[in-house]
Amino acid sequence: MTATASKPSEQAKAKPVATGRSLLATAWMRIRKSPVAMVSLAIVVGMVLFAILAPVLVGIEGQDPNTTNTSPEVLDNFYTPGLPLPYYMYPSAEHWLGVEPGLGRDLFARLAYGAQVSLIIALLSTLVSVVLGTVLGAAAGYFGGKIDMVISRIMDLFLAFPHLLLVLSIAPILQSRLSGTALARGSFVPIASLVIVLGFFGWAYLARVVRGQVLSIREQEYIDAAKSFGTKNWSMIIKQVIPNVTGVVLVYATMMIPTNITAEAALSFLGVGVKDPTPSWGQMLNAAQAGNWYLQDPWFLAVPSIALILTVLAFNLLGDALRDALDPKSSR
């Protein structure tokens, strides 16, 4: 009797206990199964580390992003200013990616510090858009009525303007206004102006998506239960509503970062963003076309172009994978 009674208890102890997974844990499990998502994630992490470790990497190389070298040993005197000599035009032990024409500055150092500037602008402007879009969209969907009408009309107004033309018009004005402030040291003015402009004019689409989600969430039973306990409206929005739209916000943020990277590059390319000598990928593209250097030295154009394409493509593919991973209707 004792032996037979012990067998069921042993089987019960050996039986694994089922554990629940959070939304992010489930998404991470699905992303790990996708080779494209993992490669994209590796590229994104690599680019972020490349930007963070820029001073270390440039120090190992032994160069500086702003040090010029126009001597005849580096640049050809036939052109004014000159093209790099063959040894300095392409990667070498001294200059890992060669030097740029005209001023002879190290391309690897400018690419590394340019990654810092481009990613800082993209991440901060995305953060501004995400905060504004999430809070305003949640408020519009939760309160409804006149608040919803006012916020929705503001969304329509922002979405009606041509985004690029609006940014092109406002960025120079904002830079001139900021030039007399505490930000007017070094390259802070163009960086701050791009963060403000891109972030402030990029929240409307997310707000509309969040509003649609919140219109459904506010009818749920747990919202009514929280109201019955006297939970205040803004406490309800912050603690109950916004956490339930986290998946949508994460997907939008992942997709908006490459959009802002491209926008910064386009604005710097057009001359209203980051300006020389501050390195950014867009500024490097602008320098390549300004003197038609890409005709004689296509490598000078290829270096920032490849970095920009790889980063934007990796963020977009990662955003697609994250959207599929957070979709409850996708196959498990």
N, C-alpha and C positions, 0 to 999 in steps of 0.2 A: 504493500500500500504506500509505503513511504517513497519507494523508487518510482512508482507510477505517478505519484503526486508531484514529484520534483520536475518531471519532464515538461509539463506545460509552463511551469514558472521559468524554467531555463529558456524555453522558446520565446516567452514573453520578454525576457531580458535581452535576448539576442535580436529582437525585432527592431529595425532602425526607426528612430523617431522622425516624423515628417516635420520639416521646418519651412516656414514661409519665406518668400523672397521679396525684397522691396522692389520698387519700380526700377531704380538704378541698377540693382544687382541683376535683375532679369535682363535689362538692356545690355549690361556688360557681358553676360553669358552669351547673348546672341551675337554681339559684336565680335567676340573671340572666335566664333565659328566662321566668320567671313574673312578670307584672305585679303580682299580689297580693303576692307575696313581696317585691318591690322596694319597693312602697309601704309595706308593713309595716316593712321594714328602715329606710326613710327616717324613719318616725314614731318608731321606737325610738331611732335615732341622734339625731333632733331632740329627743326628751324627755331623753336623757342629756346632750346639750349644753346644753339649757335648765336642767337642774339644776346642771351644772358652772359655767356662766356666770351663775348667779343673782346673785352680788354685782355683776357688771359690768352686767347688764341693769337691776337695781334702781337702781344708781348712775346710769345714763343716765336712768331715769325720774325720779330725784330724790326717791324716797320710802324708807320704812323699814318692815319687816314688823311692828315692835312699837310704832311711834309712834301714839298714840291722838289723836283729834280729835273731841271731843264738843261743839264750839261750835255755836251756833244757825245759823251760816253753812253748816254741813255736815250736821247732823242735825236732824230735825224735833222740836221741843219737845213736840209733842202726845203722843208716845209716850215712855215712860220705861223704859229708854233709847230713843232715837229711831231712826226709819228715816232713811236718807240722803235728802236732798233730791233732786229729779229730776236735777239736773246731776251729782250725785255717785253716784247709784244705778247708772248704766251707764257704759260706757267713755267717757273723755274725754281731752283732751290732758294734763291734770294727773294724772289717775289712769287708767291704761290699761285697767283692768277695773272701775273704780269702787271704792267703799269698802264695808266691811262694816257692817251695822247695829249699834247699841249702842255700839261703841267707835270707829268711824270709821277703822279701820286699812285700809291699802291692800291691795286684793285681789290685784293682780298680784304685789306683793312677797311676800305670804304664799303665793301659789300657787307662785312660783319656789323659795322656801326650803322649802316643803312638799314639792316634788318632790325636793329633796336628801334630806330625812329619809326619805320613803317609799321612794325607790330605794336608799338606803344600807341600810335595814333589809331590803329584799327581796333585794338582791345578797349581803349578808353572810350572811344566814340561808340562802340558797340555797347559798353556798359551803360553809358548815358541813355542810349536809345532803349535798352532793355528795361531800365528802371522807370523811365517815363512811360513807355508803352505798357508795361505790366500794371503799374499803379493806376494810370488813367483808364486803361481798358477794363480793369477789375472794378473801378469805381463806376464807370458807365454801365456795365452789365449788372452790377449789384444794386445800385440805387434806382436806376431807371428814371422815368419821368423827365423833368426838366434838366437834371444833371446829365442824363444820357443824351438828351437832344443837343445840349451845348457841346459836350465832348465829341459827339458824333459829327457835328457840323465842322468842328475844328479839324477832325481827322480828314473829312472830305476836302477841306481847304488845303491841308498839307499835301494830300495825295493828288490834288488837281494841278499843282505847280510842277513844271519840268524840273526835276531834281538837280541835274547837272548845271543847268543855266542859273538856277537859284543860288547854288553853292558858288559858282564862278562869280556871280555879282556881289555876294555878301562877304566872301572870304577876304578880298582886299580891303573892304571897308572895316571889317572887324580887326584886321591886322593893324591898320592905321590907328584905330581906337585903342588897341592894347599896347601900342608902342610907347605910350606915356605912363604905363603902369609898372608894377614890380616885375612883370613878366618880360620886360623889354631887355633882358640880358641873354646874350647868346642866341640860341635858336628857339627859345621858348615861345616867342610870339607866333611864328607860323604853325608850330606844333599845337599850341593852345587854341588857335583860331580854327584849325582843321578839326580838332576834337569837338569843339563847341558846335561848329556848323554841321558836320556829319552826324554828330549825335543828336542834335536838336531837331534836324529835319528827317531823321530816319526812324522815328518811333511810331508813326501813324499806322503802318501796316500791321505791326505786332499788336498795337492797341485794338485794332479791329478784330483780329483773330482771338485775342484774350477776351474781348467783350462777348463774342459769340459763345465761347466756352463757359463763361460765367453766367450767361443767361440760362444755361442748362443746370449749372451747379447750384444756383441759388434756390432751385425748386426741390433739391434733395431733402430727405427727411432729417439728416444730421444737421443741416442748417437750421431747420425749424426747431430741432431739439436744443441747439445752442442758443437760439433766440429765447426759448422758454426759460433758460437759466439766467437771462439778463445780460448776455454778452453784447458789448457795444459794437456798433457797426464797423468801425475801423479795426477793432480787435478781431472781428469776424473775418474781415477781408485779409488781414495779414496772417492770421493763424489757421484759417479754414479754407478760404477761397484760393489765395495765391499758391499755397503748396499743391493744390490739385491741378494747377495749370503749369507746373514746373516742366513737364515733358515738352509741352509746346514751346515754352520759353527757351529751353535748352536747344531745341532743334533750330529755332529762329536765330539764336545767338551764333550757333555754329555756322549757319548759312550767311549771316550778316558780316562776320569777320572777313571772309574773302572779298565780299562786296566793298567793304571799307578799305581793304588793302589796295584793291584796284582803283577805287576812287582817289585815294591819296596819290597813287602813282600817276593817274590821269591829271590831277590838279597840279602836281609838281612838274609833270611833263609839259603842261600848258603854261607854267610860269607863275601860278598863283598859290602854290603850295610851299614846300620846303625848298629853300634856295641855297646855292653854293655859298660857303664851303661846307655847310651841313650835309652829310651824306644821307641819302635815302634812295630807294630803288627807283622811284619816279624821277628824282633829280639826276640820277646816273643816266637814265634813258633820255632825259632832256639834254644832258651834256653830249650824248652820243649823236643826237641829231642836230644840235645847235651849230656845230662846225662841220657838219656832214662827215664826221669821222667814221661813221659806220660804212662808208663807201670804201675807205682805205684800210680800216681796222674793224672788221665785223665782229671780232672777239670782244671788243669794248662794248658793243651792243648786246652780244649774246650772254655775257655774264649776268647782268641784272635781269634780263628777260627770262633766262632759264630759272633763276631763283624765284621770280615772280610767278611764273607759270606753275612750277612745282608746288609752291605754297598754296596758291589759289585752288589748284586742282585737288590737292590733298584735303583742304578744308571742305570743299564741296562734296567730295566723295565720302568724307567722314560725316558730314551733315546728312547725306542721303542714308548712310548706314544707321545713324542714330535715329532718324525719323522712322525707318523700318523697325528698328529694335524697340522703339517706344509705342509702336502701333499695336493695340491689343487685338486687332483683326488679322495680324500677320501670322503665318504658320509657325508653330513651335516645333 
